[in-house]
């Protein structure tokens, strides 16, 4: 009789342990799932600080170096996005019609000096990362990560960092009329005259640091090493007008003329200098 009671007690204890184990495992799985879900929707302060420091450093260092261009990459969790705003160009009217996070809109409307925003389901952080400009309407850009990374270009204007999302500009050439092609950053413009036989021309902004030869050359006011023209080694007949913004910090006052240094080592003398807008114009027959 005692043996039977002991056996029943053992069975009851085993059942209790079994049920208790199921409850504990269920709680662990539930809490673990909630933790993972929460982790996906939030960003750690460490990650935010690293992103802020790297972005601020790039904006400020590249922005002050005229003509420098760099393609940058930052780690951002999949659940978040980074929005950059040109505070000088975006207006309350634009702010009302564009699709932006309500908290970003409120920040712009309140004239708070914040131009970088990290937003997510459970995250909203705003920062000022330095002087920047975005040339194209509506003067803000939000970047969603792909495989945990966002990528864009930063170009230095000497005072600000220009944020670039497009690097290639092209134009279809119609020999019956003059056409104009401008780089996506507005730094270089080509006026292609009537009678040109090419069908299409491209200007691409590239990182000059990838070119070992250019790294060895001292910077000059009219250097355009960050631009790549296609078709390569193109000859123009009649000559094209190439207008390029020059670095005013590398010349004294209003220069009477400037030299354009071609990749083959030859030079071309400018035809016209616009000192107000810092633009030099050259007639070029070959790139």
Secondary structure, 3 states (H helix, E strand, C coil): CHHHHHHHHHHHHHHHHHHHHHHHHHHHHHHHHHHHHHHHHCCCHHHHHHHHHHHHHHHHHHHCCCCCEEEEEEECCCCEEEEEECCCCCCHHHHHHCCCCHHHHHHHHCCCCCCEEEEECCEEEEECCCCEECCCCCCEEEEECECCEEEEEEEECCCCEEEECCCEEEEECCCCCCEEEECCCCCEEEEECCCCCCCEEEEEECCHHHCHHHHCCCCCCCCCCCEEEECCCCEEEEEEEEEEECCHHHCCCCCCCCEEECCCCCEEECCEEECCCCEEEEEEEEC
